[in-house]
Amino acid sequence: MKRVIYCAAALGLLALVVPAAYAAIATPALPFEKYELSNGLEVLLSEDHTVPLTSVEIWYHVGAKNEVAGRTGFAHLFEHIMFQGSRDVPEDTYFKYLEGAGATLINGTTDFDRTDYFETVPSNQLDLALWLESDRMGFLLDTLTQERLDNQRDVVRKERQQSTENVPYGVAEEHFYKALFPAPHPYNGVVIGSHADLQAATLDDVKNFFRTYYVPNNATLAIVGDFDPSTIKATVEKYFGPIPRAAEPVPEQITVAPITAERREALTDDVELAKVYYGWVTPSSFQPGDAELTLAANILADGKASRLQKALTIDKAIASDITASQYPLQHGSVFSIAVTGNPGQTTAQLEAAVWPVVAGLASAPPTQEELNRALTAWQASTLRQLQALGGFGGKADMLNYYNHHTGDPGYLPKDFARMEAVTPASLQKVFAEQITAANRVVVDVSPEVKTDEAKPVAPNGGAK
């Protein structure tokens, strides 16, 4: 473990200074133990006595992928309900218990594929964190009333307004995913769901969703940090063992329809700058091609030396923001490029500048220097996560992430190996196959045309 921490610290500067030549590093390892309770709860343990803190994180293997048409947004709705109290935890006291005990990083997140809840506590408060997590897993429905559902549904609907409808480009991103994944694919839209579906949900609908997916045999508990290895399993059994196993959730049957012709949409929004989104449905997480596209995104848009940044922000000075990413998902990943123009630029001008750069990576392999830079940046970013016990991307999150997507919490060395196996030729081959004009989604967002407001008239008849 000390070696892992040292590697992470030593590579912390790589985001700033990246050598042109790749120098192999020691394959990192994240020690852990994985076992299962009789009720099906997976448990991941990883000791780290560097500081007297322990991170607790539960991943429920449920997300938007498990929702059905007409009942979207349930997984995210429970992200809110889960903090409102359970049988032995009075309403609105969850945060008070933890913050009063010195906890940090208390949060929950929902994705298309999973939902997670986490907190980092002083190690002498580990029992408190485990009790709170077990109480809402086993006894949340004891206190879920129509009033509480209505309250949290209103909170989520307001959040949707604030995060999607009333933010620049928010609606465009929803249209983007709807175009990539037409219904009935459950990635169709945004994780938060729709107003209509949230409003239509009944108390029985919501309770049945919880009984199906928020059960020990559909969850993984990670405990990382300063705990007593001689007593930890008995402690976990004490809090989670009595919760009964439920019927196994039926595996989702999801078909990803290939995009065989360009899908294009043009929108206007109350924004100042034009923006263009490109997207492709690409190989699912950790499948062949996923590694190549992860590094390709870096080559295209990460840092001033990247191809799109250099061409659009430096050479032509027509863009103010550029991102590219390979978003790994279980039922079709998303390779995306988003370019925001400078004042006065149109979406047509942006597209004319972007596409030749993208096509260039399909027509010829990247240089070894470009690939080295992308690989080193990915490794530095990944290793930097090991500096935190929990929270977004910490050790507990990493163990759960690999376990969720591959079944192997210790996949980290294999992840390094698959990235290091990418060559300029293999990257270009995958990119040329996956990223074409014929299978892309394009969403153009242009500023709304604003008319001059009527000017007030002065008493003498002249304009003020």
Secondary structure per residue as TSV (DSSP state, phi and psi in degrees):
chain	resnum	aa	ss	phi	psi
A	1	M	-	360.0	-38.7
A	2	K	H	-61.6	-36.0
A	3	R	H	-64.4	-38.1
A	4	V	H	-64.3	-45.3
A	5	I	H	-62.7	-39.5
A	6	Y	H	-64.0	-43.7
A	7	C	H	-60.7	-42.0
A	8	A	H	-63.2	-43.3
A	9	A	H	-67.6	-40.3
A	10	A	H	-66.0	-29.8
A	11	L	T	-94.2	4.9
A	12	G	G	-61.0	-25.3
A	13	L	G	-88.2	-3.8
A	14	L	G	-65.9	-23.2
A	15	A	G	-67.8	-21.8
A	16	L	T	-97.6	-40.9
A	17	V	-	-126.1	108.2
A	18	V	-	-114.2	120.2
A	19	P	-	-69.5	151.1
A	20	A	S	-70.5	-34.0
A	21	A	S	-96.4	135.0
A	22	Y	-	-80.8	129.7
A	23	A	-	-113.7	119.7
A	24	A	-	-61.2	143.5
A	25	I	-	-115.4	164.2
A	26	A	-	-63.0	134.0
A	27	T	-	-62.1	123.3
A	28	P	-	-72.7	157.7
A	29	A	-	-139.0	144.8
A	30	L	-	-123.8	93.8
A	31	P	-	-58.0	141.3
A	32	F	-	-159.0	165.4
A	33	E	E	-129.2	136.9
A	34	K	E	-120.8	130.3
A	35	Y	E	-148.2	177.5
A	36	E	E	-135.7	136.5
A	37	L	-	-76.2	165.0
A	38	S	T	-64.3	-21.7
A	39	N	T	-87.9	4.3
A	40	G	S	96.6	-4.6
A	41	L	-	-68.5	123.6
A	42	E	E	-78.5	140.8
A	43	V	E	-128.8	131.3
A	44	L	E	-116.7	125.1
A	45	L	E	-118.7	134.8
A	46	S	E	-144.8	112.6
A	47	E	E	-77.5	141.7
A	48	D	-	-158.1	105.2
A	49	H	-	-98.8	22.3
A	50	T	S	-61.0	-43.5
A	51	V	S	-133.3	156.3
A	52	P	S	-80.8	57.0
A	53	L	E	-131.6	152.8
A	54	T	E	-136.5	135.4
A	55	S	E	-102.9	133.8
A	56	V	E	-117.0	127.6
A	57	E	E	-143.4	128.2
A	58	I	E	-112.6	128.1
A	59	W	E	-104.8	120.9
A	60	Y	E	-93.0	130.9
A	61	H	S	-84.1	61.2
A	62	V	-	-145.5	139.1
A	63	G	S	-157.8	-159.0
A	64	A	G	-59.7	-24.0
A	65	K	G	-61.3	-22.6
A	66	N	G	-96.3	1.2
A	67	E	-	-90.2	156.0
A	68	V	B	-112.7	160.9
A	69	A	T	-56.6	134.2
A	70	G	T	88.8	-8.1
A	71	R	B	-138.4	57.5
A	72	T	-	-90.8	160.9
A	73	G	S	87.1	3.1
A	74	F	H	-66.4	-42.5
A	75	A	H	-61.4	-42.9
A	76	H	H	-70.4	-34.4
A	77	L	H	-58.8	-41.3
A	78	F	H	-70.2	-23.9
A	79	E	H	-57.7	-31.6
A	80	H	H	-84.5	-47.1
A	81	I	H	-61.1	-34.2
A	82	M	T	-64.1	-18.9
A	83	F	T	-96.8	4.1
A	84	Q	S	-96.2	-1.2
A	85	G	-	119.3	159.3
A	86	S	B	-144.2	-165.1
A	87	R	T	-54.0	-45.2
A	88	D	T	-107.5	4.5
A	89	V	B	-119.1	107.4
A	90	P	-	-58.9	157.2
A	91	E	T	-56.5	137.2
A	92	D	T	60.0	31.9
A	93	T	-	-115.9	-4.0
A	94	Y	H	-57.7	-51.2
A	95	F	H	-66.7	-35.7
A	96	K	H	-63.6	-43.0
A	97	Y	H	-57.8	-49.9
A	98	L	H	-71.5	-46.6
A	99	E	H	-64.6	-34.9
A	100	G	H	-65.5	-23.4
A	101	A	T	-94.5	3.9
A	102	G	T	88.6	17.6
A	103	A	-	-74.3	155.6
A	104	T	E	-135.4	171.6
A	105	L	E	54.1	44.2
A	106	I	E	-88.0	116.5
A	107	N	E	-166.6	178.4
A	108	G	E	-150.0	150.4
A	109	T	E	-138.6	151.6
A	110	T	E	-125.3	139.5
A	111	D	-	-131.4	179.8
A	112	F	S	-61.8	-32.7
A	113	D	S	-108.1	-18.1
A	114	R	-	-159.0	165.5
A	115	T	E	-128.8	137.5
A	116	D	E	-132.2	153.9
A	117	Y	E	-134.7	137.4
A	118	F	E	-152.8	158.5
A	119	E	E	-159.0	149.5
A	120	T	E	-114.9	127.2
A	121	V	E	-125.8	155.1
A	122	P	E	-54.4	141.3
A	123	S	G	-59.9	-25.0
A	124	N	G	-79.0	-0.7
A	125	Q	G	-111.4	17.6
A	126	L	H	-61.6	-39.7
A	127	D	H	-59.5	-37.4
A	128	L	H	-61.4	-46.9
A	129	A	H	-62.8	-43.0
A	130	L	H	-67.3	-38.4
A	131	W	H	-63.1	-45.1
A	132	L	H	-62.4	-44.7
A	133	E	H	-65.1	-40.5
A	134	S	H	-70.9	-34.1
A	135	D	H	-67.1	-39.0
A	136	R	H	-78.9	-25.6
A	137	M	H	-68.1	-43.6
A	138	G	H	-89.8	-25.7
A	139	F	H	-137.6	25.1
A	140	L	G	-65.0	-41.8
A	141	L	G	-67.9	-16.0
A	142	D	G	-61.6	-24.4
A	143	T	S	-120.5	5.5
A	144	L	-	-82.0	99.0
A	145	T	-	-101.1	169.4
A	146	Q	H	-60.9	-39.2
A	147	E	H	-62.3	-43.9
A	148	R	H	-68.1	-38.9
A	149	L	H	-61.7	-46.9
A	150	D	H	-59.8	-40.4
A	151	N	H	-63.4	-48.8
A	152	Q	H	-73.8	-29.3
A	153	R	H	-63.6	-41.1
A	154	D	H	-64.9	-38.1
A	155	V	H	-62.3	-44.1
A	156	V	H	-67.6	-39.0
A	157	R	H	-64.4	-37.3
A	158	K	H	-67.3	-38.0
A	159	E	H	-63.1	-39.4
A	160	R	H	-61.3	-42.1
A	161	Q	I	-60.5	-41.9
A	162	Q	I	-76.4	-33.1
A	163	S	I	-97.2	-20.3
A	164	T	I	-122.4	-49.0
A	165	E	I	-86.2	-29.6
A	166	N	S	-113.6	21.5
A	167	V	S	-117.5	149.3
A	168	P	T	-56.2	130.7
A	169	Y	T	68.8	4.6
A	170	G	H	-62.1	-45.7
A	171	V	H	-66.5	-33.7
A	172	A	H	-62.4	-39.2
A	173	E	H	-66.1	-35.2
A	174	E	H	-65.9	-43.8
A	175	H	H	-61.3	-36.9
A	176	F	H	-58.2	-49.2
A	177	Y	H	-72.5	-30.5
A	178	K	H	-66.4	-34.7
A	179	A	H	-73.7	-36.9
A	180	L	H	-68.5	-39.9
A	181	F	S	-128.1	79.1
A	182	P	-	-59.0	149.7
A	183	A	T	-56.8	143.0
A	184	P	T	-94.6	15.3
A	185	H	S	-59.7	133.0
A	186	P	T	-73.8	-8.4
A	187	Y	T	-81.0	3.5
A	188	N	S	-70.1	99.0
A	189	G	S	115.1	-141.8
A	190	V	-	-123.0	153.6
A	191	V	T	-59.1	-31.6
A	192	I	T	-69.0	-14.6
A	193	G	-	85.4	-170.5
A	194	S	-	-113.4	157.8
A	195	H	H	-58.6	-44.5
A	196	A	H	-62.5	-43.9
A	197	D	H	-68.2	-41.5
A	198	L	H	-63.5	-40.2
A	199	Q	H	-70.4	-31.0
A	200	A	H	-80.6	-16.6
A	201	A	-	-64.3	131.3
A	202	T	-	-95.0	165.7
A	203	L	H	-60.9	-39.5
A	204	D	H	-66.1	-39.2
A	205	D	H	-56.0	-48.9
A	206	V	H	-68.3	-42.5
A	207	K	H	-63.5	-40.8
A	208	N	H	-65.9	-35.9
A	209	F	H	-63.5	-41.9
A	210	F	H	-65.5	-45.7
A	211	R	H	-61.3	-27.8
A	212	T	H	-80.5	-42.2
A	213	Y	H	-113.9	-24.1
A	214	Y	S	-98.2	61.7
A	215	V	S	-128.4	157.3
A	216	P	G	-59.7	-35.5
A	217	N	G	-80.8	10.6
A	218	N	G	-129.2	28.6
A	219	A	E	-141.4	156.4
A	220	T	E	-131.1	126.1
A	221	L	E	-103.8	122.5
A	222	A	E	-109.9	131.2
A	223	I	E	-124.0	116.4
A	224	V	E	-129.9	129.4
A	225	G	E	132.0	-142.9
A	226	D	S	-91.8	86.1
A	227	F	-	-129.2	163.7
A	228	D	-	-87.0	111.3
A	229	P	T	-65.7	-20.0
A	230	S	T	-79.5	-17.1
A	231	T	T	-122.6	-9.3
A	232	I	H	-63.1	-38.5
A	233	K	H	-68.1	-37.7
A	234	A	H	-66.1	-35.8
A	235	T	H	-66.7	-43.9
A	236	V	H	-62.1	-43.3
A	237	E	H	-62.2	-39.3
A	238	K	H	-57.7	-43.8
A	239	Y	H	-89.0	-36.6
A	240	F	H	-105.7	-22.9
A	241	G	T	-57.6	-39.1
A	242	P	T	-71.2	-13.5
A	243	I	S	-73.2	123.6
A	244	P	-	-72.3	147.8
A	245	R	-	-64.8	142.6
A	246	A	-	-104.5	174.5
A	247	A	-	-60.6	141.8
A	248	E	-	-65.3	129.5
A	249	P	-	-58.3	139.7
A	250	V	-	-70.9	124.9
A	251	P	-	-56.6	137.2
A	252	E	-	-69.6	138.2
A	253	Q	-	-106.6	101.2
A	254	I	-	-123.9	125.4
A	255	T	-	-104.9	129.1
A	256	V	-	-99.1	108.9
A	257	A	-	-75.8	127.1
A	258	P	-	-65.9	146.9
A	259	I	-	-87.9	116.7
A	260	T	-	-107.6	-6.7
A	261	A	S	-149.3	147.8
A	262	E	-	-55.5	136.7
A	263	R	E	-111.2	127.1
A	264	R	E	-134.0	141.9
A	265	E	E	-143.9	138.9
A	266	A	E	-118.3	127.2
A	267	L	E	-125.6	158.7
A	268	T	E	-117.7	149.9
A	269	D	E	-148.3	162.4
A	270	D	S	-80.4	70.6
A	271	V	-	-130.8	164.4
A	272	E	S	-93.7	-24.1
A	273	L	S	-125.2	143.1
A	274	A	-	-70.2	149.7
A	275	K	E	-145.0	144.3
A	276	V	E	-125.0	131.2
A	277	Y	E	-110.9	131.7
A	278	Y	E	-115.8	142.1
A	279	G	E	-149.2	149.9
A	280	W	E	-138.8	142.7
A	281	V	E	-85.1	121.1
A	282	T	E	-123.0	176.8
A	283	P	-	-53.7	142.6
A	284	S	-	-62.2	166.8
A	285	S	T	-53.5	129.8
A	286	F	T	67.9	11.0
A	287	Q	S	-88.1	162.8
A	288	P	T	-52.5	131.3
A	289	G	T	101.7	-23.6
A	290	D	H	-62.9	-41.5
A	291	A	H	-65.9	-44.6
A	292	E	H	-60.0	-41.8
A	293	L	H	-72.5	-31.1
A	294	T	H	-60.6	-45.2
A	295	L	H	-74.2	-32.0
A	296	A	H	-62.5	-39.7
A	297	A	H	-60.2	-40.2
A	298	N	H	-63.9	-44.6
A	299	I	H	-61.1	-35.5
A	300	L	H	-76.3	-38.5
A	301	A	H	-139.9	2.3
A	302	D	S	-96.0	106.8
A	303	G	S	91.0	163.0
A	304	K	T	-63.9	-24.7
A	305	A	T	-82.7	-7.4
A	306	S	S	-69.5	159.1
A	307	R	H	-65.0	-48.4
A	308	L	H	-70.4	-40.0
A	309	Q	I	-60.6	-46.3
A	310	K	I	-65.0	-44.1
A	311	A	I	-70.8	-40.5
A	312	L	I	-98.8	-31.8
A	313	T	I	-97.5	-27.7
A	314	I	I	-102.5	-59.2
A	315	D	I	-67.6	-49.4
A	316	K	S	-100.8	-18.7
A	317	A	-	52.5	46.4
A	318	I	-	-112.2	-6.8
A	319	A	E	-123.3	145.2
A	320	S	E	-104.8	-20.4
A	321	D	E	-153.6	135.7
A	322	I	E	-139.4	130.3
A	323	T	E	-133.3	152.3
A	324	A	E	-146.7	142.8
A	325	S	E	-157.4	155.3
A	326	Q	E	-108.1	108.5
A	327	Y	E	-94.1	104.2
A	328	P	-	-76.8	126.0
A	329	L	-	-135.4	160.0
A	330	Q	T	-77.2	-25.5
A	331	H	T	-123.4	50.1
A	332	G	-	107.9	107.2
A	333	S	E	-76.7	172.9
A	334	V	E	-128.1	119.5
A	335	F	E	-96.2	123.2
A	336	S	E	-133.5	151.5
A	337	I	E	-132.7	131.1
A	338	A	E	-129.8	129.6
A	339	V	E	-129.0	122.1
A	340	T	E	-102.6	129.6
A	341	G	E	-80.8	166.5
A	342	N	-	-79.2	165.6
A	343	P	T	-53.4	135.0
A	344	G	T	91.4	-14.4
A	345	Q	-	-80.3	145.5
A	346	T	-	-103.7	164.3
A	347	T	H	-63.6	-34.1
A	348	A	H	-63.7	-41.2
A	349	Q	H	-66.3	-39.2
A	350	L	H	-64.4	-46.7
A	351	E	H	-60.5	-40.6
A	352	A	H	-63.0	-28.1
A	353	A	H	-89.6	-32.9
A	354	V	H	-74.3	-49.4
A	355	W	H	-63.0	-39.5
A	356	P	H	-58.9	-34.5
A	357	V	H	-68.6	-44.0
A	358	V	H	-64.2	-46.6
A	359	A	H	-62.3	-28.2
A	360	G	H	-63.5	-31.9
A	361	L	H	-75.9	-21.8
A	362	A	H	-81.3	-28.9
A	363	S	H	-88.7	-19.7
A	364	A	S	-149.0	144.2
A	365	P	-	-67.4	155.2
A	366	P	-	-68.9	162.8
A	367	T	-	-72.8	159.4
A	368	Q	H	-62.1	-35.1
A	369	E	H	-63.5	-42.5
A	370	E	H	-61.4	-43.7
A	371	L	H	-65.8	-42.1
A	372	N	H	-59.2	-43.1
A	373	R	H	-63.9	-43.3
A	374	A	H	-65.5	-42.8
A	375	L	H	-64.5	-44.7
A	376	T	H	-64.6	-39.4
A	377	A	H	-64.7	-41.0
A	378	W	H	-63.5	-44.6
A	379	Q	H	-63.0	-43.1
A	380	A	H	-62.0	-43.1
A	381	S	H	-64.3	-41.3
A	382	T	H	-67.2	-45.7
A	383	L	H	-67.2	-31.3
A	384	R	H	-61.9	-28.7
A	385	Q	G	-64.0	-27.2
A	386	L	G	-71.2	-6.6
A	387	Q	G	-78.7	-13.8
A	388	A	-	-113.0	141.5
A	389	L	S	-71.0	-44.7
A	390	G	S	-142.9	-159.2
A	391	G	S	81.0	-165.0
A	392	F	T	-66.9	108.4
A	393	G	T	82.7	5.1
A	394	G	S	-72.0	-172.6
A	395	K	H	-60.4	-44.4
A	396	A	H	-61.9	-40.7
A	397	D	H	-65.2	-40.4
A	398	M	H	-66.1	-44.3
A	399	L	H	-59.2	-45.1
A	400	N	H	-66.0	-39.3
A	401	Y	H	-60.8	-50.8
A	402	Y	H	-65.8	-38.9
A	403	N	H	-63.5	-41.3
A	404	H	H	-65.5	-43.9
A	405	H	H	-88.2	-27.7
A	406	T	H	-122.8	-14.4
A	407	G	S	82.0	-1.4
A	408	D	-	-123.5	102.7
A	409	P	T	-60.9	-24.6
A	410	G	T	-93.9	31.4
A	411	Y	-	-74.5	-7.5
A	412	L	H	-52.2	-50.5
A	413	P	H	-60.5	-36.5
A	414	K	H	-67.8	-33.1
A	415	D	H	-65.0	-43.7
A	416	F	H	-60.6	-41.5
A	417	A	H	-64.3	-42.0
A	418	R	H	-68.1	-33.8
A	419	M	H	-71.0	-41.1
A	420	E	H	-69.0	-19.8
A	421	A	T	-79.4	-11.3
A	422	V	-	-69.3	134.2
A	423	T	-	-117.0	162.9
A	424	P	H	-54.2	-40.0
A	425	A	H	-69.2	-42.7
A	426	S	H	-68.1	-36.4
A	427	L	H	-63.8	-46.8
A	428	Q	H	-63.1	-38.8
A	429	K	H	-62.4	-48.7
A	430	V	H	-64.1	-43.3
A	431	F	H	-62.4	-43.1
A	432	A	H	-64.9	-33.9
A	433	E	H	-75.6	-37.1
A	434	Q	H	-94.9	-32.8
A	435	I	-	-110.8	92.5
A	436	T	-	-128.9	168.0
A	437	A	S	-73.5	-23.6
A	438	A	T	-80.5	-19.6
A	439	N	T	-120.8	27.3
A	440	R	-	-104.0	158.7
A	441	V	E	-109.9	133.1
A	442	V	E	-126.5	125.2
A	443	V	E	-121.1	116.0
A	444	D	E	-98.5	133.0
A	445	V	E	-120.4	120.1
A	446	S	E	-114.4	148.2
A	447	P	E	-61.5	142.1
A	448	E	-	-64.6	143.6
A	449	V	-	-78.3	118.9
A	450	K	-	-102.4	131.3
A	451	T	-	-88.5	150.5
A	452	D	-	-63.8	134.4
A	453	E	-	-70.1	148.6
A	454	A	-	-62.0	130.2
A	455	K	-	-82.3	138.4
A	456	P	-	-63.8	147.2
A	457	V	B	-100.0	130.9
A	458	A	-	-72.5	158.0
A	459	P	T	-53.7	-31.1
A	460	N	T	-84.2	5.4
A	461	G	S	95.8	-14.3
A	462	G	S	-88.6	161.4
A	463	A	B	-75.2	142.7
A	464	K	-	-71.0	360.0
